[in-house]
Amino acid sequence: MTDSEKAVAIVEALKAAEHEPAAVALPILNGLVGLVQAHAEAPLEVEEARSSAFMAICEIGKALHRGQPADALWAPAINAAERWKSLVR
């Protein structure tokens, strides 16, 4: 799977998980971790965008796991993933 395909899958999964309860969203987010990991060297801008998406996904997961509100975290995570997607096309 290319980085572009991974980024597309992540954006789609985030958009789908956003409207799910925590019990459903958490497994979806956990499944994204492997997709966000870097497997090859990339330009710094791409790596920064990828790592921003990863951190944003982790923040949502942490909030959901702790039972904290995550509504405000979804848009930044989706935006970070969209940015990464735009750079790897």
Secondary structure, 3 states (H helix, E strand, C coil): CCHHHHHHHHHHHHHHHCCCCHHHHHHHHHHHHHHHCCCCCCCHHHHHHHHHHHHHHHHHHHHHHHCCCCHHHHHHHHHHHHHHHHHHC
